[in-house]
Amino acid sequence: MTTLTVPTLPRSRPVRSTLTTDPEKLAAMADELNGRAVPGVRLTERQFVEWYPDGVRAEWANGDVFLMATPSGENVDLSIWLTRVLIEFVEHHDLGLVRGPFAVRLGELRRLRAPDILFVAKSRLHLLRKNHLEGPPDLAVEVVSPDTAVRDWQTKHAEYAAAGVKEYWVADPLIRRFEAYALHRKKYRLLPTDDAGRVHSKLLKGLHVKPAWLWRSPLPRVSMVLKEIGVR
């Protein structure tokens, strides 16, 4: 993973930190912390950016550093599957760009987050930098792991709404729960499930997700899903 480049940040005074840059040690630490912030470490945004080592997934929130444990195979498969569906839909309709995981800088909230998947509309592609998005994505998707459950369901729900992320999806394989939220007056409203078991995106018109798809093993063929939503 490339080191983030954050523009025009003020120079900060040193903050004591004993945080290693060894990916294996950080992975073990992430498993042990199970979603909690790294104890005894407080970094400014600039210091976090300067520390950020390759091959590690981490987030920064107002001085605290959060390490993300290695996701399970099930989570990786689901994240890839959702990314493929979104890429095909967005490219078919020429709507913008899908990436994931990719860093986003929520400057006013003093946050550097890394959604598992994000979508940026064509009109906002100028906010993309080499290795981060300078501002909120239009859509953020999180695939929940045991160590990210509180952050994904609660913390990021509040942060993404405050930052102006227009739509937020959460897929939780542990409890087989999928919810999608649309922003309305700076608060999220849950998107309903229709009688056919579909959740329709308000942001990406014509796209729907059947939560039942997400819990199948193996996952449905992407080509089948694309045909159902009218892409193929």
HELIX and SHEET records of a PDB file:
HELIX    1   1 PRO A   23  LEU A   33  1                                  11    
HELIX    2   2 GLU A   45  TRP A   51  1                                   7    
HELIX    3   3 GLY A   73  HIS A   93  1                                  21    
HELIX    4   4 GLY A  107  LEU A  109  5                                   3    
HELIX    5   5 LYS A  122  LEU A  127  5                                   6    
HELIX    6   6 PRO A  146  THR A  148  5                                   3    
HELIX    7   7 ALA A  149  VAL A  150  1                                   2    
HELIX    8   8 ARG A  151  THR A  155  3                                   5    
HELIX    9   9 LYS A  156  ALA A  163  1                                   8    
HELIX   10  10 PRO A  211  LEU A  214  1                                   4    
HELIX   11  11 VAL A  222  GLU A  228  1                                   7    
SHEET    1   A 5 ASP A  64  LEU A  67  0                                        
SHEET    2   A 5 ALA A  58  ALA A  61 -1                                        
SHEET    3   A 5 ARG A 111  ARG A 113 -1                                        
SHEET    4   A 5 VAL A 104  LEU A 106 -1                                        
SHEET    5   A 5 LEU A 133  GLU A 134  1                                        
SHEET    1   B 6 GLY A  96  ARG A  99  0                                        
SHEET    2   B 6 ILE A 117  ALA A 121 -1                                        
SHEET    3   B 6 LEU A 139  VAL A 143 -1                                        
SHEET    4   B 6 GLU A 167  ASP A 172  1                                        
SHEET    5   B 6 ARG A 177  HIS A 184 -1                                        
SHEET    6   B 6 LYS A 187  LEU A 190 -1                                        
SHEET    1   C 2 VAL A 199  HIS A 200  0                                        
SHEET    2   C 2 HIS A 208  VAL A 209 -1                                        
END                                                                             
